[in-house]
Amino acid sequence: MMKLFTWKDVERCLYLNKDKWRKKIAELEVYPNNIQIYAIGDSKEEIYTIIEDILKREIKEDEIILDLSEQRMYISIEQSENNEVKNINNRIVPLFRNILYQTQSAYEQNMLSTKFDGVPVIAFHSYKGGVGRTLSLISFVKAWTEKRDEDKTLLVIDADVEAPGLSWICDGVNNEQKFSYLDLLVLAQQSRDAKKLAESVREKIKLSTFSYENDNRMYSQYFMPTYRYEEQLLDIYASPQSIVQGYDKRYFMGELLSYVGKVLGVEAVIVDLRAGISDFSAPLLFDPRIKKYIVSSTSYQSCVGTDLLLRQLLKGLNIDKDTLIPEVLITMVQKNENTEDIHDIIRNSYELNISENNQDLLDHVIYDLDYASELIRLESLQQIMFTLDSAGRGFHDKIRNIVTKNYESPLENREENNPTINRADIIHRIHD
């Protein structure tokens, strides 16, 4: 039984059990000292019985007593003017605090069958920091671009507005940033036309890039750092959650990023999200048109947190061949380490949302990535790229296989058209 220490505990308890009261209550509002109920019909005694059952406490003289300091909350019941059930909390806003109270699905059904008009958006997220999320993203970008022609580029965005690690890694590459993610958020707060906004910022975004090289050539990608100057980071005006709460803008952020990628002419937009159960990341996490990679280490805390996150992300997401299924990358896996128990914890969330006929779709949703101590402390983008080719080759090969399986079309496979594949590449392919 949930202990009710504060009025917020009461509110959460009532909203979590709204299926028990929604046929008798048109609307319900909870305040620090009282609960305001708008009843359907003349059913005060019946409503009291329902509330007592949910809160597990008796209502005396129209009051309940909380478990801390015997604070009292007054219950007020009025007749609803419309005398009908309102869709209270049924409008799905992609924020954790809203998804929590959706008992059936975290998604509106019409959203599950739609696609972006622009380019694909791919997001990396983790429950905990320090598990290799940004490293996995960089490896992903490296694997994607090395398999393509020189004119094929990506837009990489650091959307971690509280700990912008990717921005700091790339700071030495291009100190003078021209346009930031926080710039885009402020403009998005004011706009309701994603396509027009994307076109207006195109030239500014083109001025921000990062580059790296290997033995064969130089690679350059468009890059949107979190911020341009420190004050922008320390005094945040617009945030993803404030944008999606605007009128009819619940999925505006995903659509905007997709359009931005389209007007830039890139193949995809790759986003590094904020770690944790945070509404800084929720608008993109709960957009079913965005592909998600959830990164976890082998630690128990990270795995349990990943399971908590997946249970919300997969709520009502009927998994079939057309679903952009969130996938999990397990990092820091030691040689010969048995990760079956970790897979069991994480896989359970998927199996609740898939039919018997589609079980094979879960064969490749969890990946173990090799541990390499050389990958733990890396300071620059070029150093990371070099280490991924050397000491971190096993880690990078796994990411490269994911990219090849999910994103590489036969026409873009340069190895198939190149008769001069070197011996080392052939050996690695046989090993894979």
GIBELUR-V928560 format. One record per run of one state. SS is the DSSP state (2 for helix, 1 for strand, 0 for the rest). FROM is the first residue (numbers start at 1). LEN is the number of residues. If there is no record, write none. Layout:
((SS | FROM | LEN) (SS | FROM | LEN))
This chain:
((0 | 1 | 6) (2 | 7 | 10) (0 | 17 | 1) (2 | 18 | 4) (0 | 22 | 3) (1 | 25 | 6) (0 | 31 | 3) (1 | 34 | 6) (0 | 40 | 4) (2 | 44 | 12) (0 | 56 | 4) (1 | 60 | 1) (0 | 61 | 2) (1 | 63 | 3) (0 | 66 | 6) (1 | 72 | 8) (0 | 80 | 16) (2 | 96 | 4) (0 | 100 | 9) (2 | 109 | 5) (0 | 114 | 6) (1 | 120 | 7) (0 | 127 | 6) (2 | 133 | 14) (0 | 147 | 8) (1 | 155 | 4) (0 | 159 | 6) (2 | 165 | 5) (0 | 170 | 10) (1 | 180 | 1) (2 | 181 | 10) (0 | 191 | 3) (2 | 194 | 13) (0 | 207 | 2) (1 | 209 | 5) (0 | 214 | 4) (1 | 218 | 8) (0 | 226 | 4) (2 | 230 | 5) (0 | 235 | 5) (2 | 240 | 5) (0 | 245 | 7) (2 | 252 | 13) (0 | 265 | 3) (1 | 268 | 5) (0 | 273 | 6) (2 | 279 | 7) (0 | 286 | 5) (1 | 291 | 6) (0 | 297 | 3) (2 | 300 | 14) (0 | 314 | 5) (1 | 319 | 1) (0 | 320 | 7) (1 | 327 | 7) (0 | 334 | 6) (2 | 340 | 12) (0 | 352 | 2) (1 | 354 | 1) (0 | 355 | 1) (2 | 356 | 9) (0 | 365 | 1) (1 | 366 | 5) (0 | 371 | 2) (2 | 373 | 3) (0 | 376 | 5) (2 | 381 | 9) (0 | 390 | 3) (2 | 393 | 15) (0 | 408 | 2) (2 | 410 | 3) (0 | 413 | 10) (2 | 423 | 9) (0 | 432 | 1))
